[in-house]
Amino acid sequence: MIPGAAEYDIDIAIDPADVERLLDVTPDDVGPAPALTFCRNVFVPLTTACRYTCTYCTYYDVPGQASLLTPEEVRDVCQRGADAGCTEALFTFGDDPDDRYTEVHEQLAEWGHDSIHEYLREACEIALEEGLLPHSNPGDQTREQMAHVADLNASMGVMLETTAAVQAHGGPRAKSPGQRLNTIRTAGELGVPFTTGILVGIGETWRDRAESLLAIRALHERHDHVQEVIVQPVANNERWRGDTPDVATLRRAVAMARVALPESVSVQVPPNLAPVREVLDCGVDDLGGVSPVTDDHINPDYAWPALRELEDVAEEAGVPLHERLPVYERFVGQGERDEVGGGRDTSSAWLSSRLRDELAAETSTGERYRSVLGG
C-alpha cells in the first residue's frame, strides 16, 4: 500500500507482474529518441518558505529567513526573460507555508492576499503581461488551490519523487506519497497538462522506482494529462549527506521510465544535474527547461548549460534539437475549454481561452509562440 493512499482515496492497483517486468528492464531494451526538445525559461522562485524539511533540499529557508519576491521583482525577471527569447515563466515555491512563517503571511496580507495561491495568480498575470507562459510548480495542491490558478497556467507540475516512505522525507512534516498522487490526479480531473517525475537516490529501492512509474502511468491512463516525466538524480549539496546515483543507476532508471510510459509522454533528464550524454541512448527525448537568464534556484550549485552545449549534445547523438513551449504541442490545438471557477472543465480543450488568445495574438509574443510550435 502506498503511504497516504487511503487518506487521499488513491485507488491505484499496481500489478506485481508489471513491477517484475520493469525490474528486468535494462538500457539494452530501449533506444535513443529520434529528436530532443527543450524549453527556454526564466526561473521565478516566488517564495522559499516551505512546510517540509526534506534532507536533500537546499531550496527552502527556515522561518525568519524565507524570501518572498515582490511583484516588481517578478516583473523584472519576466521582462529579462522575454528580452532573452524565453517562452516560460517557471514559478516555484515550497509547499504552502505553514503557521511558522508569520512574516510571509503578514507580507501577503499587506499586499492584499490571504494565501500564497492568491499571490501566485497575480504573478501569473504579470508573466502573461510580459509575454511569457506560466508553468507553476507549487508543490502539493488541493483541488480548490489548483483550480484558482489553472486558467492562467499553460501547464503545471509536481515531482512525485517516490511512492515509498523514505527517511529523506522524515520528520513531523514529512511528504506523503498519497498527497502527491492526489495532486497529480487533481490536475487530470481539471484538465491541466502536467509534469511530474521521480527522484533517484533518496533511499528508495528499485521496486519503489518501478511502482512510482506505474502509479504515474495509471493516473495518466485515466486522464491523458501527463506531458513529461523527469528522471532526476539527487544532487550533492550542503544539506544532502547521502550518495549521488552513478551513471549505471541513472541509465537503468531512465530505461525503466521509457518502458513504463506511453510514447506520448516524454522522458526528461535535466542537463545540469545529470550526465545526459551518457543516457541519451536510454530513451531520453527532452532536456527540460533551460534558462539563459536565471539560476536553477532549486539546485543553485548546478549551472544551466548554454544553448550551444545543448546543440552539441544533440549533434553528438545525431538527432535534431527543437525548442518547445511549456505546454506540449498535443495539448495546444484543440477547441476552447469551458472554464469553471477559475479552473477548467474536462469537456473540451486543455488551454483556457485566455491562453489561447495569447498564442493567437498578432503580436511579437504570439509570433514567437507560433514560431516555436512550427519549429
Phi, psi and chi 1 to 4 in degrees:
 res  aa     phi    psi   chi1   chi2   chi3   chi4
   1 MET       -  131.8  173.3   65.2   71.2      -
   2 ILE   -69.9  128.5  -63.2  170.6      -      -
   3 PRO   -55.5  129.0  -25.4   34.7      -      -
   4 GLY    84.7   -4.8      -      -      -      -
   5 ALA   -63.0  -43.1      -      -      -      -
   6 ALA   -65.4  -40.0      -      -      -      -
   7 GLU   -60.6  -35.3  179.7 -178.2   -5.1      -
   8 TYR  -104.2   12.5  -68.5   92.8      -      -
   9 ASP    54.9   45.9 -165.7   26.0      -      -
  10 ILE   -86.8  110.7  -58.1  -64.6      -      -
  11 ASP  -104.7   60.6   57.2  -17.0      -      -
  12 ILE   -99.5  121.9  -65.8  175.0      -      -
  13 ALA  -103.9  113.4      -      -      -      -
  14 ILE   -96.1  120.3  -63.8  176.0      -      -
  15 ASP   -72.1  121.5 -171.9  -21.3      -      -
  16 PRO   -56.9  -30.4  -25.1   35.0      -      -
  17 ALA   -67.0  -36.4      -      -      -      -
  18 ASP   -66.5  -38.3  -72.4  -20.0      -      -
  19 VAL   -62.0  -46.6  173.7      -      -      -
  20 GLU   -61.6  -38.5  -65.3  -57.7  -36.3      -
  21 ARG   -63.5  -41.4  -80.9 -168.5  -73.0  -88.9
  22 LEU   -68.1  -34.2  -76.0 -173.0      -      -
  23 LEU   -66.3  -20.6  -70.3  175.8      -      -
  24 ASP   -88.8   -7.0  -72.1  -23.0      -      -
  25 VAL   -70.1  138.0  168.6      -      -      -
  26 THR  -128.6  165.5   73.2      -      -      -
  27 PRO   -56.3  -24.9  -29.3   37.4      -      -
  28 ASP   -68.2  -14.4  -68.7  -22.8      -      -
  29 ASP   -86.4   -5.8  -64.2  -42.7      -      -
  30 VAL  -129.5  176.9  -64.1      -      -      -
  31 GLY  -142.4  175.6      -      -      -      -
  32 PRO   -68.3  151.3   24.5  -33.0      -      -
  33 ALA   -75.3  157.2      -      -      -      -
  34 PRO   -75.7  -12.3   25.7  -34.2      -      -
  35 ALA  -159.5  162.5      -      -      -      -
  36 LEU  -121.4  145.4  -70.8  170.2      -      -
  37 THR  -125.7  162.8   56.0      -      -      -
  38 PHE  -155.5  164.9   76.4  100.9      -      -
  39 CYS  -125.7  135.2 -177.4      -      -      -
  40 ARG   -89.5  119.3 -153.0 -178.4  -54.5 -123.2
  41 ASN  -136.9  172.6   71.4    7.8      -      -
  42 VAL  -119.4  141.2  -74.6      -      -      -
  43 PHE   -95.8  118.3 -148.6  117.7      -      -
  44 VAL  -117.8   94.9 -169.0      -      -      -
  45 PRO   -79.4   88.3   30.1  -32.6      -      -
  46 LEU   -57.2  -42.8 -153.0   58.2      -      -
  47 THR  -152.6  149.9 -179.4      -      -      -
  48 THR  -100.1    9.2   58.5      -      -      -
  49 ALA   -76.3  139.5      -      -      -      -
  50 CYS  -154.1  140.7 -175.5      -      -      -
  51 ARG   -78.1  -12.3   66.9  172.4  178.7 -104.0
  52 TYR   -97.5  161.7  -61.5  133.4      -      -
  53 THR  -135.4   54.6   53.8      -      -      -
  54 CYS   -60.9  139.4  -59.4      -      -      -
  55 THR   -76.1   -7.9   59.0      -      -      -
  56 TYR  -103.5    0.6   49.9   80.6      -      -
  57 CYS  -104.7  126.8  179.7      -      -      -
  58 THR  -101.0    0.8   59.7      -      -      -
  59 TYR   -73.1  -43.6 -179.2   77.4      -      -
  60 TYR   -75.1  149.6   75.5   88.2      -      -
  61 ASP  -117.5  149.5  -71.9  -39.7      -      -
  62 VAL   -73.3  160.4  -62.2      -      -      -
  63 PRO   -53.0  139.2  -29.4   37.0      -      -
  64 GLY    93.3  -17.9      -      -      -      -
  65 GLN  -120.1  -10.6  -61.7  179.0   15.6      -
  66 ALA   -68.6  141.2      -      -      -      -
  67 SER   -97.6  158.9   62.2      -      -      -
  68 LEU  -143.1  111.8 -176.0   65.5      -      -
  69 LEU   -63.2  140.2  -69.0 -173.2      -      -
  70 THR   -79.3  160.8   66.6      -      -      -
  71 PRO   -55.7  -35.9  -27.0   36.0      -      -
  72 GLU   -66.2  -39.0  -67.4   75.1   21.1      -
  73 GLU   -68.0  -39.4  -72.0  171.6  -34.8      -
  74 VAL   -59.8  -45.7  171.1      -      -      -
  75 ARG   -64.8  -40.3 -170.8  174.6  -62.4  -81.3
  76 ASP   -61.5  -46.0  176.5   68.4      -      -
  77 VAL   -61.9  -43.4  173.4      -      -      -
  78 CYS   -65.9  -39.1  -70.1      -      -      -
  79 GLN   -61.6  -44.6  -74.1  176.1  -17.9      -
  80 ARG   -65.3  -36.4  -71.6 -170.7  -72.4  119.4
  81 GLY   -65.5  -44.7      -      -      -      -
  82 ALA   -62.3  -40.9      -      -      -      -
  83 ASP   -63.8  -27.7  -70.3  -16.6      -      -
  84 ALA   -90.1    5.6      -      -      -      -
  85 GLY    86.5   15.2      -      -      -      -
  86 CYS   -74.2  158.1  -61.3      -      -      -
  87 THR  -118.1  -15.1   59.7      -      -      -
  88 GLU  -120.1  136.1  172.2 -173.6  -20.1      -
  89 ALA  -106.7  110.1      -      -      -      -
  90 LEU   -90.9  106.3  170.2   60.4      -      -
  91 PHE   -93.5  122.0  -71.3  104.2      -      -
  92 THR  -125.9  148.1   61.8      -      -      -
  93 PHE  -163.0  161.6   48.0   87.0      -      -
  94 GLY   -65.0  157.5      -      -      -      -
  95 ASP   -53.7  151.9  -68.1   62.3      -      -
  96 ASP   -24.2  118.1  -85.2  -17.0      -      -
  97 PRO   -57.4  131.2  -21.6   32.3      -      -
  98 ASP   -84.6 -172.1   60.0   21.9      -      -
  99 ASP   -64.3  -15.2  -68.0  -19.6      -      -
 100 ARG   -66.5  -26.4  -60.4  172.1  -57.7  147.0
 101 TYR   -89.3   65.3  -71.7   93.4      -      -
 102 THR   -63.1  -38.8   54.9      -      -      -
 103 GLU   -65.7  -37.8  -66.9 -179.7   13.7      -
 104 VAL   -64.4  -45.6  169.5      -      -      -
 105 HIS   -64.8  -38.4  -69.2  -67.1      -      -
 106 GLU   -65.7  -39.4  -70.7  170.9   -3.7      -
 107 GLN   -67.0  -42.5 -176.3   62.4   75.6      -
 108 LEU   -59.4  -43.3  -72.2  171.3      -      -
 109 ALA   -63.0  -39.1      -      -      -      -
 110 GLU   -62.5  -33.1 -175.8  178.6  -36.0      -
 111 TRP   -85.8    3.2  -68.5  -19.0      -      -
 112 GLY    89.7   20.8      -      -      -      -
 113 HIS  -119.6  137.7  -59.7  -62.3      -      -
 114 ASP   -98.4    3.6   60.3    9.8      -      -
 115 SER  -160.1  162.7   70.5      -      -      -
 116 ILE   -67.4  -29.9 -168.5   66.5      -      -
 117 HIS   -69.9  -32.5  -88.6   73.0      -      -
 118 GLU   -61.3  -42.1  -76.5  -78.7   -6.9      -
 119 TYR   -71.1  -35.8 -175.7   40.7      -      -
 120 LEU   -58.3  -39.6  173.6   59.8      -      -
 121 ARG   -61.2  -42.8 -172.5  168.5 -179.6   86.9
 122 GLU   -62.2  -41.9  177.8 -176.7  -15.0      -
 123 ALA   -63.5  -39.3      -      -      -      -
 124 CYS   -63.7  -39.1  -70.3      -      -      -
 125 GLU   -61.0  -41.0  -69.9  -82.8   11.4      -
 126 ILE   -62.0  -45.1  -68.1  171.7      -      -
 127 ALA   -59.9  -44.4      -      -      -      -
 128 LEU   -64.6  -38.9  -72.1  168.2      -      -
 129 GLU   -62.1  -31.1  -70.3  170.0    4.1      -
 130 GLU   -90.9    2.2  -62.1  -58.5  -31.9      -
 131 GLY    93.8   19.1      -      -      -      -
 132 LEU  -115.4  150.4  -60.2 -179.7      -      -
 133 LEU   -92.3  124.2  -68.2  174.2      -      -
 134 PRO   -71.8  140.0  -20.7   33.9      -      -
 135 HIS  -130.8  110.8  169.5   93.5      -      -
 136 SER  -104.2  136.8  -65.2      -      -      -
 137 ASN  -128.6   78.5 -168.7  -28.9      -      -
 138 PRO   -98.2   25.3   30.6  -25.5      -      -
 139 GLY    76.4 -154.4      -      -      -      -
 140 ASP   -63.6  140.8  -71.2  -40.7      -      -
 141 GLN  -138.4  145.4  -61.3  179.2   78.6      -
 142 THR   -78.4  167.6   65.1      -      -      -
 143 ARG   -60.5  -41.2 -175.3 -176.8 -176.9   91.8
 144 GLU   -63.1  -43.0 -179.5 -178.4   18.9      -
 145 GLN   -64.2  -47.4  -72.6  171.8  -30.4      -
 146 MET   -65.7  -41.2 -170.1 -179.9  -65.2      -
 147 ALA   -62.7  -28.8      -      -      -      -
 148 HIS   -68.6  -26.2 -172.4   64.5      -      -
 149 VAL  -119.1   -5.5  -62.6      -      -      -
 150 ALA   -62.6  -35.7      -      -      -      -
 151 ASP   -69.7  -14.8   62.3  -51.9      -      -
 152 LEU  -101.3    2.8  -62.7 -177.2      -      -
 153 ASN  -112.9  129.8  -83.9  -90.7      -      -
 154 ALA   -68.3  -32.2      -      -      -      -
 155 SER  -160.7  166.8   57.4      -      -      -
 156 MET  -139.2  176.2  -59.9 -176.1   76.6      -
 157 GLY  -165.6  160.5      -      -      -      -
 158 VAL  -157.6  137.7   70.2      -      -      -
 159 MET   -75.2  124.7  -69.8  -72.5  -77.0      -
 160 LEU   -63.4  -41.4  169.9   58.8      -      -
 161 GLU    74.3  -66.8  -61.8 -172.3    3.6      -
 162 THR  -164.1  152.8  179.8      -      -      -
 163 THR   -87.4   -0.2   52.3      -      -      -
 164 ALA   -90.8  156.1      -      -      -      -
 165 ALA   -87.4  107.5      -      -      -      -
 166 VAL  -114.8  151.4  -66.3      -      -      -
 167 GLN   -64.2  -27.5 -174.4   58.9   42.4      -
 168 ALA   -61.7  -21.5      -      -      -      -
 169 HIS   -96.7    6.1  -71.7  162.7      -      -
 170 GLY   -64.9  169.2      -      -      -      -
 171 GLY   114.0  174.0      -      -      -      -
 172 PRO   -68.3  -17.0   24.4  -34.7      -      -
 173 ARG  -119.8   46.3  -64.7  177.3  -61.4  -81.8
 174 ALA   -68.8  146.3      -      -      -      -
 175 LYS   -64.3  145.7  -75.6  178.2  179.2  173.1
 176 SER  -110.6  119.5  163.7      -      -      -
 177 PRO   -55.6  -36.0  -27.6   36.9      -      -
 178 GLY   -62.1  -39.5      -      -      -      -
 179 GLN   -68.0  -39.1 -172.3  175.4   17.9      -
 180 ARG   -60.6  -46.9  -76.0  -38.3 -132.9 -155.2
 181 LEU   -63.5  -34.1  -69.3  169.5      -      -
 182 ASN   -63.2  -38.6 -179.2   58.4      -      -
 183 THR   -64.6  -42.3  -61.9      -      -      -
 184 ILE   -64.8  -41.2  -60.9  169.8      -      -
 185 ARG   -64.2  -42.4  177.3  179.5   62.1 -174.9
 186 THR   -59.0  -40.8  -62.9      -      -      -
 187 ALA   -59.5  -42.1      -      -      -      -
 188 GLY   -63.6  -42.1      -      -      -      -
 189 GLU   -66.1  -31.4  -68.3  172.0  -12.5      -
 190 LEU   -90.0   -4.8  -68.5  175.6      -      -
 191 GLY    73.6   40.0      -      -      -      -
 192 VAL  -101.5  118.9  178.1      -      -      -
 193 PRO   -55.5  133.2  -24.8   35.6      -      -
 194 PHE  -134.9  144.5 -150.4   70.0      -      -
 195 THR  -114.7  134.0  -67.4      -      -      -
 196 THR  -142.9 -169.3 -173.0      -      -      -
 197 GLY   173.1  177.1      -      -      -      -
 198 ILE  -115.3  147.5   62.5  172.0      -      -
 199 LEU  -106.3  122.8 -167.6   55.0      -      -
 200 VAL   -99.7  124.4 -179.0      -      -      -
 201 GLY   107.6   16.5      -      -      -      -
 202 ILE  -102.4   17.7   56.4  173.1      -      -
 203 GLY   112.3    1.7      -      -      -      -
 204 GLU   -83.3  158.5   79.3  -70.0   -4.5      -
 205 THR   -96.4  173.3   66.5      -      -      -
 206 TRP   -63.1  -37.2  -81.3  106.3      -      -
 207 ARG   -63.4  -39.4 -173.6  170.3  -62.1  -86.0
 208 ASP   -61.0  -41.2  -64.6  -30.3      -      -
 209 ARG   -63.3  -43.8  -67.5  164.4 -171.3  162.5
 210 ALA   -62.2  -45.5      -      -      -      -
 211 GLU   -65.4  -36.0  -69.5  178.6   -8.0      -
 212 SER   -63.1  -46.2  -60.7      -      -      -
 213 LEU   -64.8  -38.3  -69.0  165.7      -      -
 214 LEU   -70.3  -32.5  -69.5  171.3      -      -
 215 ALA   -66.0  -42.4      -      -      -      -
 216 ILE   -61.5  -45.0  -67.5  170.1      -      -
 217 ARG   -60.6  -41.2 -174.3  179.7   77.7 -177.3
 218 ALA   -61.4  -43.0      -      -      -      -
 219 LEU   -69.0  -37.7  -68.3  176.6      -      -
 220 HIS   -65.0  -38.8  173.7   72.2      -      -
 221 GLU   -63.0  -27.9  -73.3  174.4  -17.2      -
 222 ARG   -77.7  -36.8  -65.1  178.8 -166.8  177.7
 223 HIS  -121.3  -13.6  -56.6  -69.4      -      -
 224 ASP    58.3   36.9 -164.9   33.5      -      -
 225 HIS  -114.5  -10.5   67.3  -54.6      -      -
 226 VAL   -80.4  121.7  176.4      -      -      -
 227 GLN   -97.0  -26.1   57.3  179.3   11.9      -
 228 GLU  -158.5  152.2   60.0 -175.3   -9.7      -
 229 VAL  -124.5  124.2  169.7      -      -      -
 230 ILE   -89.6  133.3  -56.9  168.6      -      -
 231 VAL  -109.4  104.0  179.9      -      -      -
 232 GLN  -119.5  121.9  178.7  176.2  -37.6      -
 233 PRO   -75.9  141.7   28.8  -33.4      -      -
 234 VAL   -63.6  140.4   66.0      -      -      -
 235 ALA  -108.7  144.4      -      -      -      -
 236 ASN   -61.8  135.2  -73.9  -38.0      -      -
 237 ASN  -158.7 -176.2   59.5   55.1      -      -
 238 GLU   -67.7  -18.2   62.2 -171.1   38.4      -
 239 ARG  -103.7  -22.8  -74.9  179.7  175.0  156.7
 240 TRP   -88.5  124.0  178.1 -117.8      -      -
 241 ARG  -108.5    2.7  -62.9  -67.0 -179.3  -99.8
 242 GLY   -90.0 -171.4      -      -      -      -
 243 ASP   -88.1  158.9  -64.7  -34.4      -      -
 244 THR   -99.6  134.8  -63.0      -      -      -
 245 PRO   -57.2  141.4  -23.7   34.0      -      -
 246 ASP   -81.0  174.8   58.7   20.2      -      -
 247 VAL   -62.4  -39.9  171.6      -      -      -
 248 ALA   -62.0  -40.8      -      -      -      -
 249 THR   -64.2  -45.1  -62.1      -      -      -
 250 LEU   -64.7  -40.5 -174.0   60.1      -      -
 251 ARG   -61.0  -44.0  -75.2  175.8   56.4   80.4
 252 ARG   -66.9  -39.8 -177.6 -178.6  170.3 -168.3
 253 ALA   -65.1  -40.7      -      -      -      -
 254 VAL   -65.5  -44.6  171.4      -      -      -
 255 ALA   -61.0  -40.6      -      -      -      -
 256 MET   -60.7  -43.1 -177.7 -177.0  -77.9      -
 257 ALA   -62.8  -43.0      -      -      -      -
 258 ARG   -63.7  -38.7 -174.7   62.7  -76.7  166.3
 259 VAL   -72.8  -35.9  170.9      -      -      -
 260 ALA   -71.1  -32.0      -      -      -      -
 261 LEU  -100.6  151.1  -58.7  166.8      -      -
 262 PRO   -66.2  158.5   22.1  -31.7      -      -
 263 GLU   -60.2  -28.8  -70.3 -174.4   10.6      -
 264 SER   -70.2  -15.8   61.0      -      -      -
 265 VAL   -97.2  121.3  176.0      -      -      -
 266 SER   -74.2  150.1  -74.5      -      -      -
 267 VAL  -108.1  120.3  173.2      -      -      -
 268 GLN  -112.2  140.3  178.9 -163.4  131.3      -
 269 VAL  -125.7  122.5  172.0      -      -      -
 270 PRO   -68.3  124.9   19.3  -27.3      -      -
 271 PRO   -72.5  -15.4   26.7  -34.7      -      -
 272 ASN   -90.2   -8.1   63.0  -38.6      -      -
 273 LEU  -117.4   -7.7  -59.9  175.1      -      -
 274 ALA  -143.8  153.7      -      -      -      -
 275 PRO   -78.4   79.5   30.1  -34.6      -      -
 276 VAL   -60.7  -32.6  -68.6      -      -      -
 277 ARG   -59.5  -28.1  -64.1  173.1 -169.1  -93.0
 278 GLU   -91.4    0.0  -60.9 -178.2   67.0      -
 279 VAL  -125.0    0.9  -62.5      -      -      -
 280 LEU   -61.7  -29.4  -72.0 -178.2      -      -
 281 ASP   -80.4    4.2   61.1  -28.8      -      -
 282 CYS  -101.0   10.2  -60.2      -      -      -
 283 GLY   106.9    6.4      -      -      -      -
 284 VAL   -64.7  131.3  174.7      -      -      -
 285 ASP  -128.3    2.4   61.9   -9.8      -      -
 286 ASP  -142.4  143.4 -174.8   69.0      -      -
 287 LEU  -109.0    7.2  -59.2  176.8      -      -
 288 GLY    77.5 -165.8      -      -      -      -
 289 GLY   -82.9  131.4      -      -      -      -
 290 VAL  -129.0  132.0  176.4      -      -      -
 291 SER  -109.7  127.8 -179.3      -      -      -
 292 PRO   -85.2    1.1   31.3  -34.5      -      -
 293 VAL  -121.0  -44.6  175.6      -      -      -
 294 THR  -118.3  161.4   53.3      -      -      -
 295 ASP   -74.6  166.2  -66.3  -25.7      -      -
 296 ASP   -82.2   97.8  179.2  -15.3      -      -
 297 HIS   -70.7  -17.5  -69.0  -80.0      -      -
 298 ILE   -80.5  -32.1  -65.6  177.9      -      -
 299 ASN  -129.1   69.3  -60.1  -78.4      -      -
 300 PRO   -65.6  -16.8   24.0  -34.4      -      -
 301 ASP   -80.5   -4.5  -64.9  -26.8      -      -
 302 TYR  -122.9  102.7  -61.8   86.7      -      -
 303 ALA   -72.3  148.0      -      -      -      -
 304 TRP   -65.7  143.5  -59.7  115.2      -      -
 305 PRO   -72.7  150.7   27.5  -34.4      -      -
 306 ALA   -72.4  158.5      -      -      -      -
 307 LEU   -56.0  -36.7  177.5   56.7      -      -
 308 ARG   -60.7  -36.5  177.8   64.7 -107.1  176.6
 309 GLU   -68.1  -39.8 -175.6  175.6  -16.3      -
 310 LEU   -62.1  -40.9  -62.9 -175.2      -      -
 311 GLU   -62.5  -38.5  -67.3  170.5  -17.5      -
 312 ASP   -64.9  -40.3  -72.1  -15.5      -      -
 313 VAL   -60.3  -47.5  168.0      -      -      -
 314 ALA   -66.1  -39.9      -      -      -      -
 315 GLU   -64.2  -41.2 -175.6  176.5  -15.4      -
 316 GLU   -63.3  -35.1 -177.1  177.4  -47.2      -
 317 ALA   -80.1  -11.1      -      -      -      -
 318 GLY    74.3   30.1      -      -      -      -
 319 VAL  -130.6  155.3  -61.9      -      -      -
 320 PRO   -73.2  154.6   25.3  -33.5      -      -
 321 LEU  -114.8  125.7  177.8   69.7      -      -
 322 HIS  -121.8  139.4  -58.7  -59.8      -      -
 323 GLU   -81.4  145.7 -173.6  174.6   -7.1      -
 324 ARG  -131.6  169.3   62.1  166.5  175.4   82.2
 325 LEU   -85.3  168.5  -62.8  179.0      -      -
 326 PRO   -67.2  -16.3   20.9  -32.8      -      -
 327 VAL  -109.8  131.5   56.1      -      -      -
 328 TYR   -69.5  151.0  -83.4   53.7      -      -
 329 GLU   -58.8  -31.8 -172.1  170.3   -3.9      -
 330 ARG   -67.0  -14.8   69.7 -174.0  178.8   90.5
 331 PHE   -94.5   -4.5  -64.5  103.6      -      -
 332 VAL   -89.2  -43.6  173.7      -      -      -
 333 GLY   -91.2   35.2      -      -      -      -
 334 GLN  -108.0  168.8  -55.9  175.3   50.8      -
 335 GLY   -64.3  164.8      -      -      -      -
 336 GLU   -64.9  139.2 -173.5  170.2  -42.4      -
 337 ARG   -93.2  139.1  177.5  178.1  -65.3  -80.7
 338 ASP   -67.5  143.9  -62.2  -33.4      -      -
 339 GLU  -107.4  134.4  -64.0 -179.8   26.8      -
 340 VAL  -129.5  111.3  179.8      -      -      -
 341 GLY    57.3   35.7      -      -      -      -
 342 GLY    86.0   -8.0      -      -      -      -
 343 GLY  -107.3 -152.8      -      -      -      -
 344 ARG  -140.3  131.4  -76.7  165.2  -74.8 -177.2
 345 ASP   -73.2  150.1  177.8   78.3      -      -
 346 THR   -91.3   21.7   55.0      -      -      -
 347 SER   -88.5  -13.5   60.4      -      -      -
 348 SER  -142.2 -122.5   52.6      -      -      -
 349 ALA   -80.4  172.2      -      -      -      -
 350 TRP   -86.9  -31.6  -66.2   89.2      -      -
 351 LEU   -96.0  142.8  -64.1 -175.4      -      -
 352 SER   -69.1  163.5   67.3      -      -      -
 353 SER   -61.6  -33.7   57.1      -      -      -
 354 ARG   -60.9  -45.5  170.2   68.8 -177.8  -81.8
 355 LEU   -73.3  -35.6  -64.1 -177.3      -      -
 356 ARG   -63.4  -37.2  -68.8  173.4   60.2   79.2
 357 ASP   -64.4  -38.4  -72.1  -14.2      -      -
 358 GLU   -62.4  -42.2  -66.9  -70.6  -22.7      -
 359 LEU   -70.7  -29.8  -66.2  177.9      -      -
 360 ALA   -92.9   -7.6      -      -      -      -
 361 ALA   -60.8  141.5      -      -      -      -
 362 GLU   -85.6   62.7  -65.8  -60.5  -33.6      -
 363 THR  -131.0  172.7   62.0      -      -      -
 364 SER   -62.1  -33.6   58.4      -      -      -
 365 THR   -65.0  -48.7  -60.9      -      -      -
 366 GLY   -61.1  -38.7      -      -      -      -
 367 GLU   -64.2  -37.6  -69.7  173.7    1.4      -
 368 ARG   -66.9  -43.8  169.9  153.7  175.2   74.8
 369 TYR   -57.9  -45.4  -68.5  146.7      -      -
 370 ARG   -67.0  -33.9  -72.0 -170.9  -67.5  -84.0
 371 SER   -67.9  -36.3   69.7      -      -      -
 372 VAL   -66.9  -44.7  170.0      -      -      -
 373 LEU   -62.8  -36.2  -74.7  172.4      -      -
 374 GLY   -82.5  -15.2      -      -      -      -
 375 GLY   -88.0      -      -      -      -      -
